[in-house]
Amino acid sequence: MNKFLSMLGLAQRAGKLVSGEEQVIQTIQKRKAYLVLLASDASLNTAKKITDKCNFYHIPLNQDYERRTLGQAIGKKERVMIAVTDKGFADALMANSRP
């Protein structure tokens, strides 16, 4: 597992992640999301909805990983989207994301 995914797991254990469409959208709208991870294999409708939300609220979006990989990283089933609710974790994740 790469550094990005390891750090994502650490953020999950620290309670700094929110997953699931409804919870992620609410977190974005409350301006409590510092980074959103969207599975690269998300449906076009879901991808458009989250991309538009992130653009509107100026939140960085990462689409480098598939849903299975995201779920494994945080110790859960497949996850299509995850919001990082801590600025420190979000900055560290962005620094370790794929080029």
C-alpha positions as CSV (number, residue, x, y, z in Angstrom):
1,M,0.0,0.0,0.0
2,N,1.4,3.4,-0.9
3,K,1.9,6.4,1.5
4,F,-1.3,8.1,0.3
5,L,-3.5,5.1,1.1
6,S,-1.7,4.5,4.5
7,M,-2.4,8.1,5.5
8,L,-6.0,7.7,4.4
9,G,-6.3,4.8,6.8
10,L,-4.7,6.8,9.6
11,A,-7.2,9.6,9.0
12,Q,-10.1,7.1,9.2
13,R,-8.7,5.8,12.6
14,A,-8.5,9.4,13.8
15,G,-12.1,10.0,12.9
16,K,-11.3,12.6,10.3
17,L,-13.1,11.1,7.3
18,V,-16.8,11.0,6.2
19,S,-17.9,8.5,3.6
20,G,-21.1,7.9,1.7
21,E,-22.8,10.3,-0.8
22,E,-25.3,12.0,1.5
23,Q,-22.8,12.6,4.3
24,V,-20.1,13.8,1.9
25,I,-22.5,16.3,0.3
26,Q,-23.6,17.6,3.7
27,T,-20.0,18.0,4.8
28,I,-19.1,19.9,1.6
29,Q,-22.1,22.2,2.0
30,K,-21.2,22.9,5.6
31,R,-17.7,23.8,4.4
32,K,-16.2,21.2,6.6
33,A,-14.5,19.2,3.8
34,Y,-10.9,20.0,3.0
35,L,-10.4,17.3,0.4
36,V,-12.8,15.0,-1.4
37,L,-11.8,11.6,-2.9
38,L,-14.0,10.3,-5.6
39,A,-13.6,6.8,-7.0
40,S,-12.3,6.8,-10.6
41,D,-15.0,4.2,-11.4
42,A,-17.9,6.3,-10.0
43,S,-20.9,6.7,-12.3
44,L,-21.0,9.7,-14.6
45,N,-24.0,11.2,-12.7
46,T,-22.2,10.9,-9.3
47,A,-19.0,12.2,-10.7
48,K,-20.7,15.2,-12.2
49,K,-22.6,16.0,-9.0
50,I,-19.5,15.8,-6.7
51,T,-17.3,17.6,-9.2
52,D,-19.8,20.4,-9.5
53,K,-20.1,20.7,-5.7
54,C,-16.3,20.7,-5.2
55,N,-15.8,23.3,-7.9
56,F,-18.6,25.5,-6.4
57,Y,-17.2,25.3,-2.8
58,H,-13.5,25.4,-4.0
59,I,-12.6,22.0,-2.5
60,P,-9.8,19.9,-4.0
61,L,-10.9,16.7,-5.6
62,N,-8.8,13.5,-6.1
63,Q,-10.0,10.8,-8.5
64,D,-6.9,8.6,-8.6
65,Y,-8.2,5.4,-7.0
66,E,-11.0,2.9,-7.6
67,R,-13.8,2.3,-5.1
68,R,-12.4,-1.0,-3.9
69,T,-9.0,0.6,-3.2
70,L,-10.6,3.5,-1.3
71,G,-12.6,1.1,0.8
72,Q,-9.7,-1.2,1.6
73,A,-7.6,1.8,2.7
74,I,-10.1,2.8,5.3
75,G,-11.0,-0.7,6.4
76,K,-14.5,-0.8,5.0
77,K,-16.4,-2.1,2.0
78,E,-16.2,-0.3,-1.4
79,R,-16.4,3.5,-1.0
80,V,-17.3,5.8,-4.0
81,M,-16.6,9.0,-2.1
82,I,-14.8,10.2,1.0
83,A,-14.4,13.6,2.5
84,V,-11.4,14.6,4.6
85,T,-12.6,16.8,7.5
86,D,-9.2,17.8,8.9
87,K,-6.9,20.4,7.1
88,G,-3.7,18.7,8.3
89,F,-4.7,15.3,6.9
90,A,-6.0,16.9,3.7
91,D,-2.7,18.8,3.2
92,A,-0.6,15.7,3.8
93,L,-2.8,13.6,1.5
94,M,-2.5,16.2,-1.3
95,A,1.3,16.3,-0.8
96,N,1.4,12.5,-1.2
97,S,-1.1,12.1,-4.1
98,R,0.0,10.8,-7.4
99,P,1.7,13.3,-9.7
